[in-house]
């Protein structure tokens, strides 16, 4: 039985049973929505169905909503096909670029009255139906791109889908979306990949020194090249704009470091780090709020149950964990848990944990 009533009545047809399509299927199926799955890969489709993301299509299916979850280079083709196959039915897509498919469909003369492009800002490093999860959208933005022709009822249907899977609908134009994701998603992928590529010829001893900072910075480097060739190619202009600006910043910093004793060099270096501080402070925190946290680093013995005990004792202290990072160096007999808490709770957390025998390695402002 569903835990709560779904806003989406169904049936919902999902074209593409990969990570995003199957994850949407899992989330809707858990709410009791009838989900129809289809995919050009019989293996992918079978996996998604076996894992419970939905059912196979039938000739008499009459969906009220179609979700296209295919790679960007075929999004326009599939959207057109679905609009023509199901006249009057709302069709949305979840491709990571919005302007290209929209322009392509317009140039073909396709009636886009019932088409609404959208994009959930969610994903994982690994794709496919086997990696799909119902909770990957929870608390994440879901961009909805409407235009002047979009009926209010159609818009409400797509926003209901986003809300049902736990996401936060945000309206943007296709242009606004593509420039935004270039900055916060596509260029970070490029930067992470280029930095991680430096490791391929690095000495093994150097990599043994890697801590949580470099792991955080390169986490998304483990992504599918085939998909990112499509994404970056489809959103090339906004990505190039950001990369050019970033290249200029790197060039200025490199020039300062070539002669750190030159007049103004240290200021250039300090300003680069300071601007980074200011940029990070603008990122939304937990629950979409711009708020800063304080953090403490707790040493945890490398034995079973210690992390659970730490969480339990923080709960007894009425300390809510706002964010958590774990680090465990190879060969060490302990790990480090960096725990972020709301401003003002740091002292209570430190004192309470130390009274219970925990070792505090350091404290800092997140």
N, C-alpha and C positions, 0 to 999 in steps of 0.2 A: 504494500500500500504506500502511496506517495506521502512524503512527510508534510507537504503543503500543496495547496491547489496551484496548478499551473495557469499562467495568464495565456499561454499559447494552447489553443484547443487541438490543433493537429487535424489531419495528418500532416507531418512535416517531411518533405522529401529532401534528402541530403545527397548531392551529387559530388562524390569524392569522399572515400572512406579512410583518408589518411589521418594525421594527427588532429587537425582542427575539426574536420568533418565528423570523425568518430567521437571526439571529445564532446562536441555539441550533442551527438546522438546519445552518449552516455548520460549527460546532464538532463536531457529532455525525457529519456526513457525512465530515469529515476523519479520523475514527476508524473509518470503515467501517460505521457504523450506518445501517440502512435508515430514511430519514426521509420521512414522508408529509406533504405540505403541502396546506392548504386555506385559502381566504380568500373572503370575500364579494365582494372586488374581483378580477375576472379579470385586470386589468392588474397589480395588486400580486402576485398569485399567479404570473403568467407571468414577471415580473421576477425574483422569488425563485428560481424554477426555473431560469431562464436563467443566473442568477449562480451556480448550483450549491448552493443551500441544501437541496435535496431533490427529490422527485418528486411528480407529481400522484397523487391518491388513486385506488384501484381498488375495484370492488365486493367483491372477495374479501379486502380488507385485514383483518388481525387484529392490531391493535396491542397491545403489552404496556404501553404508557404513552401517555397523552394529555396534551399540554401546551396549555393554553388561553392564548393571548397576544393578547387583544382588549382594547379600552378598558374602563375600570372600569364604565361604565353598562350594559354588556351582559354583563359577566363571569358573573353569576349565571345568566342565561338560557342562555349557551353551556355552562357547566359542567353544568347540569341536563340539557341535551340530550345531551351526550357521555356522562354517567353512564347515561342511559336507553338510549342507542344501543349502548353497549359494557358490559353488565353484568359486574361482577367485575373490570374493568380499572381500574387506578389512574389517576385524573384529578387533575392539579395545574394551578394557574393562576399566572401571573406578574404579576398586577395589583399596582399600587403601594399599594393599600389592601386590608386583609384582613378586618376585622371586618364591614363592611357586606355584602359578598357572602355571608359565612358566615351571618350572621343572616337574610338574605333567603332563603337556601336552607333553613335550619332552619324558618322560618315557613311555607314551602311544603310541608313534610313530606317533603323529598327525603331518601332514604337516603344519608348521607354517609360510610358505612363506608370506601369506597375513594376519598374525596376528601381531598386534602391541599393546603391553600393554601400558596403559596410566593412569594418575591419576590427576584429577583437585584438587588442594589444596583449596577446598571450601566446605562449609557445613553450617548447622545450628544446634542449640541444639535439635530441634524437626524434626523428619523425616516425610516421607509420601508425597503423591501427594498434600495433602492439604497445606503443608508448602513450596512447590516448588515455586521458583521465577526465572525470566529470568535473573536477574542481579547478582546472587550470584557468578558468575565467573569473573566479571569485575575486571581487575587489579590483578587477582590471578594467581600464577604459575600453569601451566598444564604440568606435567612431561610426556615425551614421551620416551618410552624404545624401541629402535630399536636394531637390530643385523646385522651381515654382510650379511644376506640373504634378508634384507628388501629392496624391490624395491623403488627407489626414488619417484615414483608417489604415492605409497601407503603412504609413510611418509608424502608427501605433503598434502594428503587428511586428515590425522589425525591432522596435524598442522593447516590446514585450518579450521577444526572444532573448535579447540581451539581459533583461532583468531576470528572466527565468533561470539563466545559467549563472547568475550571480555577478554579472558585469555591470558597469556604470555607463549608460548611453551618453555620448557626447556628439553634438551636431557640428559638422564642419563641411566646408566645400571640398571637392576633390583636390583643388589646388592647395588649400590650407593643409589638408591631410598629408599630401605627398611631401610638402616642404617640412612639415613637422616630423614625420617619420624619418626623413633623411637625416635630421639632426639627432634625434633621440634613439634611433634604431639602426638605420642602415650604415651611417658612418661609424658608430661604435662597433658594429660587426667588422668593418674593414680595419679599424685601429686594433681591435683585439686579435684579428687574424695576422696582421702584419707584425705585431709585437711577438705573438707566439711563434711565428716563422723564424724569428731570431734564435729560437731555442734549438732548431734542427741541427745546427753545427756547434752548439755550445758544449764545452767540456762537461762531463758527467758530474764532476765535483762542484761546478758552478750551480747546476740545477739542484743539487742536494741542499743548497742554501735557500731554495724557494720557500717563501712563507705565504701567509694568507693574502697579502697585498697583491702579489703577482697572480695568484690563483683567481682572485676576484676580477682582476683586470682582464684576464684571458679566458674566463669561463666560457664565453659564447663562441670562442674560436673553434670549438668542436661542432661545427655545423656543416650541412651538406653543400658542397661546392656547386652542384648542379642547380639547386634551388636559388642560391645566392647569385649565380650568373644571371638568372632570369630577373630577380628582384632588382639588382643594381642596374642592369641594362634598361629595365622598364622605368626606373626613377633616376636616370643618369644625371639630368641637368641639376636638380636640387642637391644631389649627392656631390657633384663636382664643385658646386658653390661652397659647400661646407668644407670639403677637402682642400680647396684652394686657400680658404681662410685659415684652416688648421696648418697647412704647409707654411704659410707666412709666419704664423706664430712660432712654429718649430724652427724656422730659419732665424728668426730674431733671437730666440733663446740659444740656439747653437752659436750664433755670433758672439753673444755675451759670454758664453762659456769658453770660447777660444782664448779669451783674454779676460779672466775674471777680475783682474786688477785695473782694468781700463775704467776711465771715468764713466759712471752710469751703468756699468755692467752688473753690479750687485743689485742695483735697483731694478733692472730689467728682469733678473732672476726672481727677486722677491715679488715683483708685480705679477709675474706669471703664476706663482703659487697662490698669491692673494686672490687673483681673479678666479682661480679654480675654487678657492674657499667660497667665494661669493656665488659662483655658479651652483655648487653643491647645495648651498643653503636654500636655493630656489626650488630644488626638487621636492615634490610632494612627499610627505612622510606617511606614516601609517594612517589608514582611513582617508587618504587624500589630503591630509592637512599639512601645511608648511610649519613644521615644528621641529625643534632640535631635541635630541636626547643626550643624556649623559651615559657613560658606559663604564663597566668594570670588567676586568679580565680575571677569571677564576681558574686556578689550577685544578685539574681533575685527574685522579689516579686512573691508569689504564686497566680498570677492572670492571666487570659487568655490573650494571645497575647504578653506577655513580652519577650519570647524567640525569637519570630519573629521580634520584634522591635530591639532586640540586634543584630540579624543577619543583619537586614537592615542597622543599623547605622554603623556596622563594614564595610559593603559594601560601604557606603558613605565615609568612611575613607580610602577606597582602601586597607583594611586589609583582606587577604585571610585566612580563617580558615583551618589550616592544620590537626588538630585533635580536637575532642571535647569529654568531659566526663561530665555527669550530675550526680549530687547527691542531693537527697532530703530526709532528715531524717523525720521519722514519727512525726507528731505534729508540725513541724517547719512551720513558715509562709513564708519561703523563700527557694529557692534552690541555689545551687552553680554550676556554669558552668566553668569548667576548659578548657580554650581555648589555643591551641598551635598555635604559629605563627612562621614565618621564623625569623632567627636571624636578629636583626636590626629593626624589626617592633614592638618590645615590647613597647618601649617608646611612639611611636605614638599612639598605641592602648590604652595605659593607659591614656595618656593626652586627647585624643579625647573622650573616653568614660566618663571620669570624668567631662569633660566640658558639656556633655549631661546628667549629673545627675546620672550616674551609680556608684555603690559602688564597689571598688576593694578590695577583701578580702585579697589577697596575690599575690605574683609573685614568680616564680621559674624557674629553667631550667628543661625542660622535659627530 
